Amino acid sequence: MDERIKKVKLTDRGVEFLRQVEEISGEVVTACEQCGTCSGGCPFVEEMDITPSQIMRKVMLGQEEVLHSRTMWICASCFTCTVRCPRKLDVSKVAEALRQIRLREAIDAIDISKLPKEEVDRMPTIALVSACRKLTG
């Protein structure tokens, strides 16, 4: 096992999650020092439910519940965190990786086949197409 992963004693699933985020983002998340500079410089931190440094820590610890955070959707990829990071980590790439993992779950919010036929017949075609694109994985 990789030496940097041994230190935090992650579960197998947590290790897999960490590796997946690192693979997609291209960032070595475990290099984060947890200095908080990313959070201190983020222009949107007040809108986030957890700070960028907390995102990094939760990923380091393999805590997949970070995928349910609003923070990854709020990140504007302004790169303030990257410019200020003493380790030159790009937190916005990690946020994008988390968004990608979440989107790849392909969760359908609507099942078109369960809509009543009469309702489907009344809907404009563009509304159906739009709903499929927005509400299905």
C-alpha positions as CSV (number, residue, x, y, z in Angstrom):
1,M,0.0,0.0,0.0
2,D,1.1,3.5,-0.8
3,E,3.0,5.0,2.3
4,R,0.9,8.2,2.3
5,I,-2.3,6.3,2.5
6,K,-1.1,4.1,5.4
7,K,-0.8,7.1,7.6
8,V,-4.6,7.8,7.6
9,K,-5.7,4.2,7.9
10,L,-8.5,4.4,5.3
11,T,-11.0,1.6,4.6
12,D,-10.6,-0.2,1.3
13,R,-13.6,1.8,-0.1
14,G,-12.1,5.1,1.2
15,V,-8.8,4.3,-0.5
16,E,-10.6,3.6,-3.7
17,F,-12.5,6.9,-3.4
18,L,-9.3,8.8,-2.8
19,R,-7.5,7.2,-5.7
20,Q,-10.5,7.8,-8.0
21,V,-10.5,11.6,-7.1
22,E,-6.7,11.8,-7.6
23,E,-6.9,10.0,-10.9
24,I,-9.7,12.2,-12.3
25,S,-8.3,15.5,-10.9
26,G,-4.6,14.8,-11.5
27,E,-3.9,16.2,-8.1
28,V,-2.2,14.5,-5.2
29,V,-4.8,15.3,-2.6
30,T,-2.8,13.8,0.3
31,A,-0.1,16.5,-0.3
32,C,-2.5,19.1,1.2
33,E,-1.1,20.6,4.4
34,Q,-4.5,21.7,5.6
35,C,-3.2,25.3,6.0
36,G,-6.6,26.8,5.1
37,T,-5.2,29.2,2.5
38,C,-7.6,27.9,-0.1
39,S,-10.6,28.6,2.1
40,G,-9.2,32.0,3.2
41,G,-8.9,33.2,-0.4
42,C,-12.1,31.7,-1.8
43,P,-14.5,34.4,-3.0
44,F,-17.5,32.0,-2.6
45,V,-16.7,30.4,0.7
46,E,-19.6,32.2,2.5
47,E,-22.0,30.3,0.1
48,M,-20.5,26.9,0.7
49,D,-21.6,24.4,3.3
50,I,-18.1,23.2,3.9
51,T,-14.9,25.0,3.1
52,P,-12.5,24.0,0.3
53,S,-9.9,22.8,2.9
54,Q,-12.6,20.6,4.4
55,I,-13.3,19.2,1.0
56,M,-9.6,18.3,0.7
57,R,-9.6,16.7,4.1
58,K,-12.7,14.7,3.6
59,V,-11.3,13.3,0.3
60,M,-8.0,12.5,2.0
61,L,-10.0,10.5,4.6
62,G,-12.0,8.8,2.0
63,Q,-15.3,10.2,3.2
64,E,-17.7,9.8,0.3
65,E,-20.4,11.9,1.9
66,V,-18.4,14.9,0.5
67,L,-20.2,14.0,-2.8
68,H,-23.4,15.4,-1.2
69,S,-21.9,18.8,-0.4
70,R,-23.0,21.9,-2.2
71,T,-19.4,23.2,-2.2
72,M,-18.3,21.3,-5.3
73,W,-21.2,22.8,-7.3
74,I,-20.4,26.4,-6.0
75,C,-16.7,26.3,-6.9
76,A,-16.3,28.7,-9.8
77,S,-12.8,27.5,-10.8
78,C,-11.4,30.9,-10.3
79,F,-8.0,29.4,-9.3
80,T,-7.5,31.7,-6.3
81,C,-6.9,28.6,-4.3
82,T,-4.3,27.3,-6.7
83,V,-2.4,30.6,-6.9
84,R,-2.2,30.8,-3.1
85,C,-1.6,27.2,-2.2
86,P,1.9,26.6,-0.9
87,R,1.8,23.1,-2.3
88,K,0.5,24.3,-5.7
89,L,-2.6,22.1,-5.4
90,D,-5.6,22.9,-7.6
91,V,-8.7,22.5,-5.4
92,S,-10.9,23.4,-8.3
93,K,-9.7,20.3,-10.1
94,V,-10.7,18.3,-7.1
95,A,-14.1,19.9,-7.0
96,E,-14.5,19.1,-10.7
97,A,-13.5,15.5,-10.0
98,L,-16.2,15.3,-7.3
99,R,-18.7,16.7,-9.7
100,Q,-17.7,14.1,-12.3
101,I,-18.0,11.3,-9.8
102,R,-21.5,12.5,-8.8
103,L,-22.7,12.9,-12.4
104,R,-21.4,9.5,-13.3
105,E,-23.7,8.0,-10.8
106,A,-26.4,8.7,-13.4
107,I,-29.2,9.2,-11.0
108,D,-32.6,9.7,-12.7
109,A,-34.8,12.3,-11.1
110,I,-37.7,11.4,-13.5
111,D,-38.8,8.2,-15.2
112,I,-40.4,9.2,-18.5
113,S,-42.0,5.7,-18.8
114,K,-44.0,6.3,-15.6
115,L,-45.6,9.5,-16.9
116,P,-49.3,9.1,-17.8
117,K,-49.8,8.8,-21.6
118,E,-52.3,11.6,-21.8
119,E,-49.8,14.0,-20.0
120,V,-47.0,13.0,-22.4
121,D,-49.3,13.7,-25.4
122,R,-50.1,17.2,-24.1
123,M,-46.5,18.1,-23.5
124,P,-44.6,20.0,-26.1
125,T,-41.8,17.7,-27.5
126,I,-39.2,20.2,-26.5
127,A,-40.3,20.0,-22.8
128,L,-39.9,16.2,-22.9
129,V,-36.4,16.5,-24.5
130,S,-35.4,19.1,-22.0
131,A,-36.7,17.0,-19.0
132,C,-34.8,14.0,-20.3
133,R,-31.6,16.0,-20.6
134,K,-31.9,17.7,-17.2
135,L,-33.5,15.1,-15.0
136,T,-32.0,11.8,-16.2
137,G,-28.5,10.4,-15.9
